[in-house]
């Protein structure tokens, strides 16, 4: 995620978990980096049944930058979260 707008969009439109954007563990980019293990687990669960191409398409349609493309983590597609 490049900014908090993209994070909020990911949470609300893609994950269907809008409250996650305001979770104190993930509210800012620094918070997301500090809690990367927990966040990665959430994203892996959400994207477990989706391929990298599908996740990339979802990010594109939501207007979320995907500078490195989806990356594989534990066999699932997880969008790039780097600042």
C-alpha positions as CSV (number, residue, x, y, z in Angstrom):
1,X,0.0,0.0,0.0
2,X,1.4,3.4,-0.9
3,X,-0.9,5.4,1.3
4,X,-3.7,5.3,3.8
5,X,-6.4,5.8,1.1
6,X,-5.3,2.7,-0.6
7,X,-5.2,0.8,2.8
8,X,-8.8,1.9,3.5
9,X,-9.9,0.9,0.0
10,X,-8.3,-2.5,0.4
11,X,-10.0,-3.1,3.7
12,X,-13.4,-1.9,2.6
13,X,-13.7,-2.9,-1.0
14,X,-11.5,-5.9,-1.4
15,X,-11.4,-7.5,2.1
16,X,-14.9,-6.4,3.0
17,X,-13.6,-5.5,6.4
18,X,-13.8,-1.7,6.6
19,X,-13.1,-1.7,10.4
20,X,-9.7,-3.2,9.8
21,X,-8.5,0.2,8.4
22,X,-9.1,1.8,11.8
23,X,-7.6,-1.2,13.8
24,X,-4.8,0.4,16.0
25,X,-2.5,-2.4,14.9
26,X,-2.8,-1.3,11.2
27,X,-4.0,2.3,11.2
28,X,-0.8,3.8,9.8
29,X,1.9,2.4,7.5
30,X,4.3,2.3,10.5
31,X,1.7,0.3,12.4
32,X,1.3,-2.1,9.5
33,X,5.0,-2.6,9.3
34,X,5.3,-3.1,13.1
35,X,2.5,-5.7,13.0
36,X,3.4,-7.3,9.7
37,X,3.2,-10.9,10.9
38,X,-0.5,-10.4,12.0
39,X,-1.3,-8.5,8.9
40,X,0.3,-11.0,6.6
41,X,-1.8,-13.8,8.2
42,X,-5.0,-11.8,7.6
43,X,-4.1,-11.2,4.0
44,X,-3.1,-14.8,3.3
45,X,-6.4,-16.0,4.7
46,X,-8.3,-13.5,2.6
47,X,-6.4,-14.3,-0.6
48,X,-5.9,-18.1,0.0
49,X,-8.1,-19.2,-2.8
50,X,-7.2,-16.5,-5.3
51,X,-4.4,-16.5,-7.8
52,X,-1.9,-13.7,-8.3
53,X,-3.6,-12.5,-11.5
54,X,-7.0,-12.3,-9.8
55,X,-5.5,-10.3,-6.9
56,X,-3.7,-8.0,-9.2
57,X,-6.9,-7.4,-11.2
58,X,-8.8,-6.7,-7.9
59,X,-6.2,-4.1,-6.9
60,X,-6.3,-2.5,-10.4
61,X,-10.1,-2.2,-10.4
62,X,-10.0,-0.6,-6.9
63,X,-7.4,1.9,-8.0
64,X,-4.7,0.5,-5.7
65,X,-1.1,0.8,-7.0
66,X,0.6,-2.6,-7.3
67,X,4.2,-1.5,-8.1
68,X,5.8,-4.9,-7.7
69,X,2.8,-7.0,-8.7
70,X,1.4,-9.6,-6.4
71,X,4.0,-11.6,-4.6
72,X,3.7,-15.2,-3.5
73,X,3.8,-15.9,0.2
74,X,3.2,-19.4,1.5
75,X,1.5,-20.3,-1.8
76,X,-1.1,-17.5,-1.8
77,X,-1.1,-14.2,-3.5
78,X,-0.5,-11.3,-1.2
79,X,-0.5,-7.7,-2.5
80,X,2.6,-5.5,-2.0
81,X,2.3,-3.6,1.2
82,X,5.5,-1.6,1.1
83,X,5.3,2.1,1.6
